[in-house]
Amino acid sequence: MPEAAWRDRTWRRLTRQERWQRTKSGGSTARGPRWPVFDQVRRETDVLLFDQRGTGLSDRQPPCPYIQRFDDAKPLDREAALAALRRTAARCIAHWREEGVDLAAYTTAESAADIEDLRRALGVPRISLWGMSYGTHLALASLRLHGAGIERAVLIGVLIGVEGPDDTLKLPLSADTVLADLAAVARDQGFEDLTGMPRRMLARLSQEPVVGRSVMHRGREVALGAYDAQLAIAAALGRRSTQQMLPLLLRDAEQGDYDLLATLVLAVREELGEFRAMPLAMDVASGHSPHRRATAEAQAKESLFGDALNFPSPMIGEGLGLVDLGDAFRAPLRSDVPALFVSGTLDGRTPPANAEVLVPGFSAATHLLVRGASHDDELWLGNPNIAAHVAGFLAGRPVIDAELEVPPPAMAQGKLDLLMQKLGVGRGTALVALGMLVIFGIVVMTLLMRWRRSHRFRVHVSGPP
């Protein structure tokens, strides 16, 4: 089927299912933890929430029945794991093709064409884009391919940062930079030598694997090696929710307790072993330039975490027969469309350097740097001025380069802290709740003692002579 016809049919289906939501007054709303930001922006302009192809309820692909399970009794070996994952990915590709899935349709360029079709269907001359995490990558592709229909662009991560045209492959040393920045925060909260602890742990695990037990996995035991730890720590550095447990994890490991590490390792192994059609095809299609790959490989030799930040990419895409959009797609972008770049200093996935490389290509670019923000919700909610900047920019008001701060991550001091974080309960709230519980206990005990005294008195005066 011709691609244009495919898109027309898809758009009609999306329209019937109401795949976009109008959040202006009188329309439907999308509630969630980030709602206050959307609420402020929608007071300035209409906001349309769009499920790109292959996500949400838009054109779901069948799941792959093949999942790579790793042996809990063995530490992860990089080469063996890569070979197993490549075999599983190839089986998934074959399965999807047998099911009639056109994997060539799942590229960032095709999603950009869908956005252009959406603009035409709305009957408006231009739209503004609000790209989030991978959405910034898609927004930049839209600017390159369909820039005439774009009024403004906000490039802010769902979880933070800007992913440029050639940033699909992460630069490994960005993880080391975030670790060093976190070390200063952790030191103020009683954790010394956050950069030295992982080095010592990796040295120990290289000599002899250990066993950890994950409480989150019902006491499941797993053998842990150095590459397991590299993968787990590199993943944990991206988001505040896992950054907060990292100092405690490393301190426990120094004392011979690897249970927290086991929890992260099992989560990473499970995520590695499952493939979905859209993310796999999209990432392979966006690819990387020879220069980017050479830079990533050189940095992997210097990084404490090796190539763990990208594993199993870029190797996983080789030989799968998927589309590659080519170096022209990944070339530096130049645009006259006003753009607001937002990035955070503690983002281990899409660091501020990504935005700094892109800004010179825009004649009307503004950069909002959020100090202390990671690949997590605090980029949206950590400072009320973030939403104000986004809303003002989309409304067409002047916005200048600025730096904002969010509170530093509160590092877990013990496993009870981790439980409270999991439940979304702050330490102050927990102390208040504990105090109220103590007061309630005192009141109950006082009333009980009064009742007992009163009961004894009644028995005494009304008993037999």
C-alpha positions as CSV (number, residue, x, y, z in Angstrom):
1,M,0.0,0.0,0.0
2,P,1.4,3.5,-0.8
3,E,2.6,5.3,2.3
4,A,0.3,8.3,1.7
5,A,-2.7,6.0,1.6
6,W,-1.5,4.1,4.7
7,R,-1.3,7.4,6.6
8,D,-4.7,8.5,5.3
9,R,-6.3,5.3,6.6
10,T,-4.4,5.5,9.9
11,W,-5.5,9.1,10.4
12,R,-9.2,8.2,9.8
13,R,-8.8,5.3,12.3
14,L,-7.2,7.7,14.8
15,T,-10.0,10.2,14.4
16,R,-12.7,7.7,15.1
17,Q,-10.9,6.6,18.2
18,E,-10.3,10.2,19.3
19,R,-6.6,9.7,19.5
20,W,-6.0,13.4,20.2
21,Q,-7.5,15.2,23.1
22,R,-8.3,18.9,23.2
23,T,-7.5,20.2,26.6
24,K,-8.8,23.8,26.2
25,S,-11.9,24.8,28.2
26,G,-14.7,22.5,27.4
27,G,-12.6,19.7,26.1
28,S,-11.4,16.4,27.6
29,T,-8.5,16.5,30.0
30,A,-5.5,14.4,30.7
31,R,-4.7,14.2,34.4
32,G,-1.5,12.9,36.0
33,P,1.4,14.1,38.1
34,R,2.4,16.6,35.5
35,W,-1.1,18.0,35.1
36,P,-0.2,21.4,36.7
37,V,2.2,22.1,33.8
38,F,-0.4,21.2,31.2
39,D,-3.0,23.2,33.1
40,Q,-0.9,26.3,33.0
41,V,0.0,25.9,29.3
42,R,-3.6,25.3,28.2
43,R,-4.6,28.6,29.7
44,E,-2.5,30.2,26.9
45,T,-3.3,27.9,24.0
46,D,-4.9,24.7,22.8
47,V,-3.0,21.5,23.7
48,L,-3.4,18.4,21.6
49,L,-2.0,15.1,23.0
50,F,-1.0,12.8,20.2
51,D,-0.1,9.1,20.4
52,Q,2.4,8.6,17.6
53,R,2.2,5.4,15.6
54,G,3.1,2.4,17.7
55,T,2.5,4.0,21.1
56,G,-0.5,4.2,23.4
57,L,-3.7,3.2,21.6
58,S,-2.3,4.1,18.2
59,D,-1.8,1.2,15.9
60,R,-0.7,-1.4,18.4
61,Q,1.6,-4.1,17.2
62,P,1.4,-7.7,18.4
63,P,3.8,-8.5,21.3
64,C,6.8,-10.6,20.5
65,P,6.3,-14.1,22.1
66,Y,10.1,-14.5,22.4
67,I,11.7,-13.2,25.6
68,Q,15.3,-13.6,26.5
69,R,15.6,-14.9,30.1
70,F,19.0,-14.8,31.8
71,D,20.2,-17.4,34.2
72,D,20.0,-16.1,37.8
73,A,22.7,-18.5,38.8
74,K,25.2,-16.9,36.5
75,P,26.6,-13.3,36.3
76,L,25.9,-11.6,33.0
77,D,28.6,-12.1,30.4
78,R,28.6,-9.2,27.9
79,E,29.4,-11.2,24.8
80,A,27.1,-14.1,25.6
81,A,24.3,-11.7,26.5
82,L,24.7,-9.8,23.3
83,A,24.6,-13.0,21.2
84,A,21.5,-14.2,22.9
85,L,19.7,-10.8,22.5
86,R,20.6,-10.6,18.9
87,R,19.1,-14.1,18.3
88,T,15.9,-13.1,20.2
89,A,15.6,-9.8,18.3
90,A,15.9,-11.6,15.0
91,R,13.2,-14.0,16.0
92,C,10.9,-11.1,17.0
93,I,11.5,-9.4,13.7
94,A,10.6,-12.6,11.9
95,H,7.5,-12.9,14.0
96,W,6.3,-9.4,13.4
97,R,6.8,-9.8,9.6
98,E,4.8,-13.0,9.7
99,E,2.0,-11.1,11.4
100,G,2.0,-8.5,8.6
101,V,3.7,-5.7,10.6
102,D,5.4,-3.3,8.2
103,L,8.5,-2.4,10.3
104,A,9.6,0.1,7.7
105,A,6.6,2.3,8.7
106,Y,8.0,2.8,12.2
107,T,10.6,5.5,11.7
108,T,10.9,9.0,13.1
109,A,10.5,10.4,9.6
110,E,7.2,8.6,9.2
111,S,6.0,9.9,12.6
112,A,7.0,13.4,11.5
113,A,4.8,13.0,8.4
114,D,1.9,11.9,10.7
115,I,2.3,15.2,12.6
116,E,2.1,17.1,9.3
117,D,-1.0,15.1,8.4
118,L,-2.5,16.0,11.8
119,R,-1.8,19.7,11.1
120,R,-3.5,19.5,7.7
121,A,-6.5,17.6,9.2
122,L,-6.9,20.4,11.8
123,G,-6.9,23.0,9.0
124,V,-4.4,25.3,10.7
125,P,-1.4,26.9,8.9
126,R,1.1,26.2,11.7
127,I,1.3,24.3,14.9
128,S,3.7,24.4,17.8
129,L,5.5,21.3,19.0
130,W,6.1,20.3,22.5
131,G,8.6,17.4,22.3
132,M,9.4,15.3,25.3
133,S,12.4,13.0,25.7
134,Y,12.3,10.9,22.5
135,G,9.6,13.5,21.4
136,T,12.4,16.1,21.1
137,H,14.1,13.8,18.6
138,L,10.7,13.6,16.7
139,A,10.2,17.3,17.0
140,L,13.6,18.0,15.4
141,A,12.8,15.7,12.6
142,S,9.6,17.5,12.0
143,L,11.5,20.8,11.9
144,R,13.8,19.4,9.3
145,L,11.2,17.8,7.1
146,H,8.1,20.0,7.7
147,G,9.4,23.2,9.2
148,A,7.1,25.5,7.2
149,G,4.1,24.2,9.2
150,I,5.7,24.8,12.6
151,E,5.3,28.0,14.6
152,R,7.4,27.2,17.7
153,A,9.1,24.2,19.4
154,V,9.6,23.4,23.0
155,L,12.2,20.7,23.4
156,I,11.9,19.3,26.9
157,G,12.2,15.7,28.0
158,V,9.3,13.7,29.4
159,L,11.8,12.9,31.8
160,I,14.2,15.5,30.6
161,G,16.7,16.7,28.1
162,V,17.0,17.0,24.4
163,E,17.8,14.2,22.0
164,G,19.2,15.6,18.8
165,P,19.2,14.1,15.4
166,D,22.5,12.1,16.1
167,D,22.0,11.5,19.8
168,T,20.3,8.1,19.7
169,L,23.6,6.6,20.7
170,K,24.5,8.1,24.1
171,L,28.0,9.2,25.0
172,P,29.3,7.0,27.8
173,L,31.3,9.7,29.7
174,S,28.1,11.6,30.4
175,A,27.3,8.9,33.0
176,D,30.6,9.5,34.7
177,T,29.9,13.3,34.8
178,V,26.6,12.7,36.4
179,L,28.2,10.4,39.0
180,A,30.7,13.1,39.9
181,D,27.9,15.7,40.2
182,L,25.9,13.4,42.4
183,A,28.9,12.7,44.6
184,A,28.9,16.3,45.7
185,V,25.2,16.1,46.6
186,A,25.7,12.7,48.4
187,R,28.7,14.1,50.4
188,D,26.4,16.8,51.9
189,Q,24.1,14.0,53.0
190,G,26.7,11.8,54.7
191,F,27.9,9.6,51.8
192,E,31.6,9.9,51.2
193,D,33.5,9.0,48.0
194,L,30.5,8.2,45.7
195,T,32.9,8.0,42.8
196,G,35.3,5.6,44.5
197,M,32.7,3.2,45.8
198,P,31.6,1.9,42.4
199,R,35.2,1.5,41.3
200,R,36.0,-0.7,44.2
201,M,32.8,-2.7,43.8
202,L,33.6,-3.3,40.1
203,A,37.1,-4.4,41.0
204,R,35.7,-6.9,43.5
205,L,33.1,-8.2,41.2
206,S,35.6,-8.6,38.4
207,Q,37.6,-10.9,40.7
208,E,34.7,-12.9,42.1
209,P,31.0,-12.7,41.5
210,V,28.6,-12.4,44.5
211,V,25.0,-13.3,45.2
212,G,22.3,-10.8,46.1
213,R,18.7,-11.3,47.1
214,S,16.0,-8.9,45.9
215,V,13.2,-8.2,48.3
216,M,11.3,-6.6,45.4
217,H,11.4,-9.9,43.6
218,R,10.2,-12.0,46.6
219,G,13.6,-12.9,47.8
220,R,14.9,-14.0,44.4
221,E,18.6,-14.6,44.4
222,V,20.9,-13.6,41.5
223,A,24.6,-14.0,40.8
224,L,26.1,-10.6,40.2
225,G,29.2,-9.8,38.1
226,A,31.0,-6.6,37.1
227,Y,29.0,-6.1,33.9
228,D,25.7,-6.5,35.8
229,A,26.8,-3.7,38.1
230,Q,27.9,-1.5,35.2
231,L,24.5,-1.9,33.5
232,A,22.6,-1.3,36.7
233,I,24.5,1.8,37.9
234,A,24.5,3.4,34.4
235,A,20.7,2.9,34.3
236,A,20.2,4.3,37.8
237,L,22.1,7.5,37.0
238,G,19.4,8.7,34.6
239,R,16.5,9.3,36.9
240,R,16.1,10.9,40.4
241,S,14.1,8.0,41.7
242,T,17.0,5.6,41.2
243,Q,19.7,8.2,41.9
244,Q,18.3,8.5,45.4
245,M,19.0,4.8,46.2
246,L,22.5,4.7,44.6
247,P,24.6,5.9,47.5
248,L,22.9,3.5,49.9
249,L,23.3,0.7,47.4
250,L,27.0,1.4,47.0
251,R,27.5,1.7,50.8
252,D,25.7,-1.5,51.4
253,A,27.9,-3.2,48.8
254,E,31.0,-1.9,50.6
255,Q,29.8,-3.8,53.6
256,G,29.0,-7.0,51.7
257,D,25.3,-6.5,51.3
258,Y,24.4,-6.7,47.6
259,D,20.6,-7.0,47.9
260,L,19.8,-3.5,46.5
261,L,22.1,-4.1,43.6
262,A,20.3,-7.4,43.0
263,T,17.0,-5.5,42.7
264,L,18.4,-3.2,40.1
265,V,20.1,-6.0,38.2
266,L,17.0,-8.1,37.9
267,A,15.0,-5.1,36.7
268,V,17.6,-4.3,34.0
269,R,17.9,-7.9,32.9
270,E,14.1,-8.1,32.5
271,E,14.0,-5.0,30.4
272,L,16.9,-6.1,28.2
273,G,15.2,-9.4,27.4
274,E,12.0,-8.0,25.9
275,F,11.6,-6.3,22.5
276,R,8.8,-4.1,21.1
277,A,8.4,-3.4,17.5
278,M,8.2,0.4,17.5
279,P,11.1,1.3,19.8
280,L,13.4,-1.3,18.1
281,A,12.6,-0.2,14.6
282,M,12.7,3.5,15.5
283,D,16.1,3.4,17.2
284,V,17.7,1.4,14.4
285,A,16.2,3.7,11.8
286,S,17.5,6.8,13.5
287,G,20.9,5.2,13.9
288,H,24.1,7.0,14.3
289,S,26.7,8.7,12.2
290,P,30.2,7.1,11.9
291,H,31.6,10.0,13.9
292,R,29.1,9.5,16.7
293,R,29.8,5.8,16.9
294,A,33.5,6.3,16.9
295,T,33.1,8.9,19.7
296,A,30.9,6.6,21.8
297,E,33.3,3.6,21.4
298,A,36.3,5.8,22.4
299,Q,34.5,7.1,25.4
300,A,33.5,3.6,26.4
301,K,37.1,2.7,26.9
302,E,37.5,5.6,29.4
303,S,34.1,5.4,31.1
304,L,33.8,3.5,34.4
305,F,30.7,1.9,32.9
306,G,32.2,0.9,29.6
307,D,29.4,0.7,26.9
308,A,26.7,-0.1,29.5
309,L,24.8,3.2,28.8
310,N,23.9,2.0,25.3
311,F,24.0,-1.8,25.5
312,P,22.9,-3.7,23.5
313,S,23.0,-0.8,21.0
314,P,24.3,-0.2,18.4
315,M,25.2,-3.9,17.8
316,I,21.6,-5.2,18.3
317,G,20.4,-3.5,15.0
318,E,23.1,-5.0,12.8
319,G,21.8,-7.6,10.4
320,L,18.1,-7.3,11.2
321,G,17.2,-5.8,7.8
322,L,15.6,-2.7,9.3
323,V,15.4,0.7,7.7
324,D,18.2,3.2,8.3
325,L,17.3,6.8,7.6
326,G,20.8,7.7,6.6
327,D,23.3,10.4,7.5
328,A,21.3,13.2,6.0
329,F,18.6,12.6,8.7
330,R,21.3,12.9,11.3
331,A,23.1,15.9,9.9
332,P,23.3,19.1,11.9
333,L,20.0,21.0,11.8
334,R,19.5,24.7,11.0
335,S,16.1,26.4,11.6
336,D,14.6,29.8,11.9
337,V,11.7,28.4,14.0
338,P,11.8,29.8,17.6
339,A,12.8,27.0,19.9
340,L,13.0,26.6,23.7
341,F,15.5,24.0,24.8
342,V,15.2,22.6,28.3
343,S,17.8,20.4,29.9
344,G,18.9,19.3,33.4
345,T,22.3,19.0,35.0
346,L,21.8,15.6,36.6
347,D,20.4,13.9,33.5
348,G,22.4,10.8,32.8
349,R,20.5,10.0,29.6
350,T,20.2,13.3,27.6
351,P,22.6,15.8,29.2
352,P,22.8,19.5,28.6
353,A,25.6,19.0,26.1
354,N,23.0,17.7,23.6
355,A,21.2,21.1,23.7
356,E,24.4,23.0,23.6
357,V,25.3,21.4,20.3
358,L,21.9,22.1,18.8
359,V,21.4,25.7,19.9
360,P,23.8,27.3,17.4
361,G,21.8,25.9,14.5
362,F,18.7,27.9,15.5
363,S,18.5,31.6,14.8
364,A,15.9,32.1,17.6
365,A,16.9,29.6,20.3
366,T,16.5,29.9,24.1
367,H,18.0,27.5,26.6
368,L,16.6,26.9,30.0
369,L,19.0,25.0,32.2
370,V,17.5,23.4,35.3
371,R,20.2,22.7,37.9
372,G,19.6,19.6,39.9
373,A,17.0,18.1,37.5
374,S,17.4,14.5,36.2
375,H,15.5,12.4,33.7
376,D,12.5,12.5,36.0
377,D,9.4,14.5,37.1
378,E,11.3,17.3,39.0
379,L,12.0,18.8,35.6
380,W,8.3,19.5,35.4
381,L,7.4,20.1,39.0
382,G,10.6,21.0,40.8
383,N,10.3,24.8,40.1
384,P,7.1,26.7,39.2
385,N,9.1,28.9,36.8
386,I,9.6,25.9,34.5
387,A,5.9,25.8,33.6
388,A,5.9,29.6,33.4
389,H,8.7,29.6,30.8
390,V,7.0,26.9,28.7
391,A,3.6,28.7,28.8
392,G,5.1,32.1,28.1
393,F,7.1,30.8,25.2
394,L,4.2,29.0,23.6
395,A,2.1,32.1,24.0
396,G,4.6,34.2,22.1
397,R,6.0,36.2,25.0
398,P,9.7,37.0,25.1
399,V,11.7,34.3,26.9
400,I,15.4,34.7,27.6
401,D,18.2,32.2,28.5
402,A,17.9,31.3,32.2
403,E,19.0,29.0,34.9
404,L,16.7,27.6,37.4
405,E,17.2,25.3,40.4
406,V,15.3,22.4,41.9
407,P,15.9,20.9,45.3
408,P,18.7,18.3,45.3
409,P,17.8,14.6,45.5
410,A,17.2,13.4,49.0
411,M,19.4,10.3,49.2
412,A,17.9,7.3,51.0
413,Q,19.7,6.7,54.3
414,G,18.2,3.2,54.8
415,K,15.8,0.7,53.4
416,L,12.9,2.4,55.2
417,D,13.6,5.6,53.3
418,L,13.4,3.6,50.1
419,L,10.0,2.2,51.1
420,M,8.7,5.7,51.8
421,Q,10.0,6.9,48.5
422,K,8.2,4.0,46.8
423,L,5.0,4.9,48.5
424,G,5.5,8.6,47.6
425,V,5.8,9.6,51.3
426,G,8.4,12.2,52.2
427,R,10.6,12.0,55.3
428,G,8.8,15.0,56.9
429,T,5.4,13.5,56.1
430,A,6.5,10.2,57.6
431,L,7.7,11.9,60.8
432,V,4.5,13.8,61.1
433,A,2.5,10.6,60.6
434,L,4.7,8.8,63.2
435,G,4.2,11.7,65.7
436,M,0.4,11.6,65.2
437,L,0.5,7.8,65.7
438,V,2.4,8.2,69.0
439,I,-0.1,10.9,70.1
440,F,-3.0,8.7,69.2
441,G,-1.4,5.8,71.2
442,I,-1.0,8.1,74.2
443,V,-4.6,9.2,74.0
444,V,-5.9,5.7,73.7
445,M,-3.7,4.5,76.6
446,T,-5.0,7.4,78.8
447,L,-8.6,6.7,78.0
448,L,-8.1,3.0,78.7
449,M,-6.5,3.7,82.1
450,R,-9.3,6.0,83.0
451,W,-11.9,3.4,82.0
452,R,-10.1,0.8,84.1
453,R,-10.0,3.0,87.1
454,S,-13.7,3.9,86.7
455,H,-14.6,0.2,86.2
456,R,-12.8,-0.8,89.4
457,F,-14.5,1.9,91.3
458,R,-18.0,0.8,90.1
459,V,-17.2,-2.8,91.0
460,H,-16.1,-1.7,94.5
461,V,-19.2,0.4,95.4
462,S,-21.7,-2.1,93.9
463,G,-20.2,-5.4,94.9
464,P,-21.5,-7.6,97.8
465,P,-20.9,-6.4,101.4
